[in-house]
Amino acid sequence: MKNFEDAHGVQVAKTYVGSNDEYMAKLAAGGGDYDLVVIVSSLGRRAINAGFVEPLDLSLIPNFQSIYPRLQSGGFIRKDDQVFGAPTFVAISPITVNTEVIPEGNDFGLLFDERFAGRIAMWDDVSTLGDVAAWMGIEDVWNMSDDQLEAVKQKLIEQKPMVRTYWSQAGEAIDLFMNGEVVISNSWSYITSELKARGLPVREFYGSPPSAAVDSHFIVSGTPSRELAHAFIDHILSPQSQGAIAEISGYTPSNPQSVDFMPAETWKTMGLDAVGEVVERMNIWEDIPRRSRYLEVLSEVKAA
């Protein structure tokens, strides 16, 4: 961020939100306070269709051509052959486990294992329904029928007596692990990285297929800073910035050229040699046509 500010003589004002759905509500109320927004792949098309964001001029974002091809062509950033978003990083949703308690095993089903009752946490996010559905063998996890949603709901209600808590912020999950309250959770790579940095013995593994959110930068419709916004996106997609993002956050960079701008150990630890193949087969969070019903189901599970 500082490099960009120094190069352009500006100061970037950051606004944080508590959830993806809160973000959309802020945009619906009027996005005039923002020039750029970061939107998760499951809400990208909704923001585009609502007119919250405008098409990008890719001639002003040369680094866009360096990101993984599947991300360039993703439906969550495109409409009518126009590109609206620039995928910044990939958050492949792992399962984080305490290796002292769970030294081995790479099965999503460990989240439903009675041996760890009372020490299991779950992410309080609609994506959890999709992850559980994929584990149950449901293919179209973002467009489930009522019967399929009911089956997922019952599976989570069956699990609920074993769950210590549902968390919504990364800090909550980190504290739960550090305090020894939980030993396993569906998680974020950032959480695993932060726990390792604090000295907790943890590891992570992915479901099959891996589930992933893709966060992309979008330009808010009508911004007076359109050219500067494009310059910022190009800066964020540069291999230098991407390397820094990966090093700091543990998230997977969208630009593989970032390998030259991070320690070799970081690239190896994050398993980035295999990311190109993972990106091709991962289950990207897409638009959820019945998102309100999914949110209702998640609320019903927590209230059960």
C-alpha positions as CSV (number, residue, x, y, z in Angstrom):
1,M,0.0,0.0,0.0
2,K,2.8,2.4,1.0
3,N,4.6,1.9,-2.3
4,F,1.5,2.9,-4.2
5,E,0.8,5.9,-2.1
6,D,4.4,7.1,-2.5
7,A,4.4,6.6,-6.3
8,H,1.1,8.4,-6.8
9,G,1.1,11.0,-4.0
10,V,-2.2,9.8,-2.5
11,Q,-3.4,8.2,0.7
12,V,-5.5,5.1,0.5
13,A,-8.4,5.2,2.9
14,K,-9.5,1.7,4.0
15,T,-12.9,0.6,5.2
16,Y,-13.5,-2.8,6.8
17,V,-16.7,-4.8,7.0
18,G,-17.7,-7.7,9.1
19,S,-19.0,-10.0,6.4
20,N,-19.5,-10.4,2.6
21,D,-23.3,-9.8,3.0
22,E,-22.7,-6.6,5.0
23,Y,-20.5,-5.4,2.2
24,M,-23.3,-5.8,-0.4
25,A,-25.7,-4.0,1.9
26,K,-23.3,-1.0,2.0
27,L,-23.0,-1.0,-1.8
28,A,-26.8,-1.2,-2.1
29,A,-27.1,1.8,0.2
30,G,-24.8,3.8,-2.2
31,G,-21.2,3.2,-3.0
32,G,-20.2,6.8,-3.2
33,D,-17.8,6.5,-0.4
34,Y,-15.6,4.0,-2.3
35,D,-13.5,4.0,-5.4
36,L,-12.6,0.3,-5.2
37,V,-14.2,-2.6,-3.5
38,V,-13.0,-6.2,-2.9
39,I,-15.8,-8.7,-3.6
40,V,-15.8,-12.4,-3.0
41,S,-16.5,-14.7,-6.0
42,S,-19.9,-15.8,-4.7
43,L,-21.2,-12.2,-4.9
44,G,-19.3,-10.9,-7.9
45,R,-22.1,-11.4,-10.5
46,R,-24.7,-10.0,-8.1
47,A,-22.7,-6.8,-7.8
48,I,-22.3,-6.6,-11.5
49,N,-25.9,-7.2,-12.3
50,A,-26.9,-4.6,-9.7
51,G,-24.8,-2.0,-11.4
52,F,-22.6,-1.4,-8.3
53,V,-19.4,-1.8,-10.4
54,E,-18.3,-0.8,-13.8
55,P,-16.3,-2.6,-16.6
56,L,-12.5,-2.5,-16.4
57,D,-10.2,-1.1,-19.1
58,L,-7.7,-4.0,-19.2
59,S,-5.3,-1.9,-21.3
60,L,-4.7,0.0,-18.0
61,I,-4.1,-3.2,-16.1
62,P,-1.2,-5.1,-18.0
63,N,-0.6,-7.4,-15.0
64,F,-4.1,-8.9,-15.5
65,Q,-2.6,-11.0,-18.3
66,S,-0.2,-12.7,-15.9
67,I,-2.8,-14.2,-13.5
68,Y,-3.9,-17.8,-13.8
69,P,-6.0,-18.3,-17.0
70,R,-9.0,-19.8,-15.2
71,L,-9.2,-16.8,-13.0
72,Q,-9.1,-14.5,-16.0
73,S,-12.1,-16.3,-17.5
74,G,-14.1,-16.7,-14.3
75,G,-17.8,-16.0,-14.6
76,F,-17.8,-14.2,-11.3
77,I,-15.9,-11.2,-12.9
78,R,-17.5,-11.2,-16.4
79,K,-20.7,-10.3,-18.1
80,D,-21.5,-10.0,-21.8
81,D,-17.8,-10.3,-22.8
82,Q,-16.8,-7.5,-20.4
83,V,-14.5,-7.9,-17.5
84,F,-15.6,-6.2,-14.3
85,G,-13.2,-7.6,-11.7
86,A,-9.5,-8.5,-11.2
87,P,-8.9,-11.6,-9.1
88,T,-6.4,-10.6,-6.5
89,F,-5.9,-13.8,-4.5
90,V,-7.4,-17.2,-3.9
91,A,-8.5,-18.3,-0.5
92,I,-8.5,-22.1,-0.7
93,S,-10.5,-23.1,2.3
94,P,-8.5,-25.6,4.4
95,I,-9.2,-27.7,7.4
96,T,-6.9,-26.4,10.2
97,V,-6.0,-29.0,12.9
98,N,-3.8,-29.1,16.0
99,T,-1.1,-31.7,15.1
100,E,-0.6,-32.7,18.8
101,V,-4.2,-33.9,18.9
102,I,-4.7,-34.9,15.3
103,P,-1.2,-35.8,13.9
104,E,-2.5,-37.5,10.7
105,G,-5.6,-37.8,8.5
106,N,-6.8,-35.6,5.6
107,D,-10.5,-36.4,5.7
108,F,-13.1,-33.6,5.9
109,G,-15.1,-36.1,8.0
110,L,-12.7,-35.4,10.9
111,L,-15.0,-32.4,11.6
112,F,-17.7,-34.9,12.4
113,D,-15.6,-37.2,14.5
114,E,-16.9,-37.8,18.0
115,R,-13.3,-38.2,19.3
116,F,-13.0,-34.4,19.1
117,A,-16.5,-33.5,20.5
118,G,-16.5,-30.2,22.2
119,R,-13.3,-29.1,20.5
120,I,-14.6,-28.6,16.9
121,A,-15.3,-25.2,15.5
122,M,-17.1,-24.2,12.3
123,W,-17.0,-21.0,10.2
124,D,-20.2,-19.1,10.5
125,D,-20.5,-18.5,6.8
126,V,-22.8,-19.7,4.0
127,S,-19.8,-21.4,2.3
128,T,-19.8,-24.0,5.1
129,L,-23.0,-25.4,3.6
130,G,-21.3,-25.8,0.3
131,D,-18.2,-27.5,1.8
132,V,-20.4,-29.9,3.7
133,A,-22.5,-30.6,0.7
134,A,-19.5,-31.4,-1.4
135,W,-18.3,-33.8,1.2
136,M,-21.7,-35.5,1.1
137,G,-21.4,-36.0,-2.6
138,I,-23.7,-33.2,-3.8
139,E,-22.4,-31.8,-7.1
140,D,-24.1,-28.4,-7.6
141,V,-23.4,-27.1,-4.1
142,W,-24.4,-23.5,-4.9
143,N,-27.8,-24.4,-6.4
144,M,-29.1,-27.1,-4.1
145,S,-32.7,-28.3,-4.1
146,D,-34.8,-28.1,-0.9
147,D,-34.2,-31.8,-0.2
148,Q,-30.5,-31.4,-0.6
149,L,-30.4,-28.3,1.7
150,E,-32.5,-30.2,4.2
151,A,-30.0,-33.1,4.1
152,V,-27.1,-30.7,4.7
153,K,-29.0,-29.0,7.5
154,Q,-29.7,-32.3,9.3
155,K,-26.0,-33.4,8.9
156,L,-24.9,-30.1,10.6
157,I,-27.6,-30.4,13.3
158,E,-26.3,-33.9,14.0
159,Q,-22.8,-32.5,14.3
160,K,-23.8,-29.5,16.5
161,P,-23.5,-31.1,19.9
162,M,-19.8,-31.7,19.1
163,V,-19.2,-28.1,18.0
164,R,-17.6,-25.7,20.5
165,T,-18.7,-22.6,18.6
166,Y,-19.4,-21.0,15.2
167,W,-16.9,-18.2,14.6
168,S,-17.1,-15.3,12.1
169,Q,-13.8,-13.5,12.4
170,A,-10.3,-14.8,12.0
171,G,-9.3,-13.5,15.4
172,E,-11.9,-15.6,17.1
173,A,-10.7,-18.8,15.4
174,I,-7.1,-18.0,16.3
175,D,-8.0,-17.4,20.0
176,L,-10.0,-20.6,20.1
177,F,-7.0,-22.6,18.9
178,M,-4.4,-20.7,21.0
179,N,-6.5,-21.2,24.2
180,G,-6.9,-24.9,23.5
181,E,-10.6,-24.7,23.2
182,V,-10.7,-26.2,19.7
183,V,-8.4,-28.6,17.8
184,I,-10.0,-28.6,14.4
185,S,-12.1,-26.2,12.2
186,N,-12.9,-25.4,8.6
187,S,-10.7,-22.4,8.2
188,W,-8.7,-19.9,6.2
189,S,-5.0,-20.3,5.2
190,Y,-4.3,-17.0,7.0
191,I,-5.5,-18.6,10.3
192,T,-3.1,-21.5,9.8
193,S,-0.2,-19.2,9.0
194,E,-0.9,-17.0,12.0
195,L,-1.1,-19.9,14.4
196,K,2.2,-21.3,13.1
197,A,3.7,-17.8,13.6
198,R,2.6,-17.9,17.2
199,G,4.2,-21.3,17.7
200,L,1.2,-23.5,17.8
201,P,1.7,-26.9,16.1
202,V,-0.9,-26.9,13.3
203,R,-1.3,-28.2,9.8
204,E,-3.9,-27.8,7.1
205,F,-5.4,-29.9,4.4
206,Y,-8.1,-29.5,1.7
207,G,-11.3,-31.2,0.9
208,S,-11.9,-33.0,-2.3
209,P,-12.4,-31.1,-4.5
210,P,-10.8,-28.1,-2.8
211,S,-13.2,-25.3,-2.0
212,A,-12.0,-21.8,-2.7
213,A,-13.1,-18.2,-2.6
214,V,-11.6,-15.7,-5.1
215,D,-11.4,-12.1,-3.9
216,S,-11.3,-9.6,-6.8
217,H,-10.9,-5.8,-7.0
218,F,-13.8,-4.0,-8.6
219,I,-14.2,-0.3,-9.5
220,V,-17.3,1.3,-8.1
221,S,-19.6,2.8,-10.7
222,G,-19.2,6.5,-11.2
223,T,-16.0,6.9,-9.2
224,P,-14.2,10.2,-10.1
225,S,-10.9,8.4,-9.6
226,R,-11.3,5.8,-12.4
227,E,-7.7,6.1,-13.8
228,L,-6.1,5.9,-10.3
229,A,-8.3,3.0,-9.4
230,H,-7.0,1.1,-12.5
231,A,-3.5,1.9,-11.4
232,F,-4.1,0.6,-8.0
233,I,-5.5,-2.7,-9.4
234,D,-2.4,-3.1,-11.6
235,H,-0.2,-2.4,-8.6
236,I,-2.0,-5.1,-6.5
237,L,-1.7,-7.6,-9.3
238,S,2.0,-7.0,-9.8
239,P,4.2,-10.0,-8.9
240,Q,5.9,-7.8,-6.2
241,S,2.7,-7.0,-4.5
242,Q,1.4,-10.5,-4.9
243,G,4.5,-11.9,-3.3
244,A,4.0,-9.6,-0.3
245,I,0.3,-10.5,0.0
246,A,1.2,-14.2,0.1
247,E,4.1,-13.7,2.6
248,I,1.9,-11.6,5.0
249,S,-1.5,-13.3,4.7
250,G,-0.9,-16.9,3.6
251,Y,-3.4,-16.5,0.8
252,T,-2.6,-17.9,-2.6
253,P,-1.5,-15.2,-5.1
254,S,-3.4,-15.0,-8.4
255,N,-0.2,-14.1,-10.2
256,P,2.3,-17.1,-10.4
257,Q,5.1,-14.7,-11.3
258,S,5.1,-13.8,-7.6
259,V,7.5,-16.7,-7.0
260,D,10.3,-14.4,-7.7
261,F,9.3,-12.0,-5.0
262,M,8.8,-14.1,-1.9
263,P,11.2,-16.4,0.0
264,A,11.6,-19.8,-1.6
265,E,10.6,-21.3,1.8
266,T,7.3,-19.5,1.7
267,W,6.5,-20.7,-1.8
268,K,7.3,-24.3,-0.7
269,T,5.5,-24.1,2.6
270,M,2.3,-22.9,0.8
271,G,2.6,-25.6,-1.8
272,L,2.5,-23.1,-4.6
273,D,4.2,-25.4,-7.1
274,A,0.9,-27.4,-7.3
275,V,-1.4,-24.4,-7.2
276,G,-1.8,-24.2,-11.0
277,E,-3.3,-27.7,-11.0
278,V,-5.4,-27.0,-7.9
279,V,-6.8,-23.8,-9.4
280,E,-8.0,-25.8,-12.4
281,R,-10.0,-28.3,-10.3
282,M,-11.0,-26.3,-7.3
283,N,-14.7,-25.7,-6.5
284,I,-14.8,-21.9,-6.8
285,W,-17.5,-20.2,-4.7
286,E,-20.0,-19.0,-7.3
287,D,-23.2,-17.0,-7.2
288,I,-25.9,-18.6,-5.0
289,P,-29.3,-17.9,-6.6
290,R,-31.1,-18.8,-3.4
291,R,-28.6,-17.1,-1.1
292,S,-31.3,-16.0,1.3
293,R,-32.5,-19.6,1.8
294,Y,-28.9,-20.8,2.4
295,L,-28.6,-18.1,5.1
296,E,-31.9,-19.2,6.6
297,V,-30.6,-22.8,6.7
298,L,-27.4,-21.8,8.4
299,S,-29.4,-19.8,11.0
300,E,-31.7,-22.8,11.6
301,V,-28.6,-25.0,12.2
302,K,-27.2,-22.5,14.8
303,A,-30.6,-22.2,16.5
304,A,-31.2,-25.9,16.7
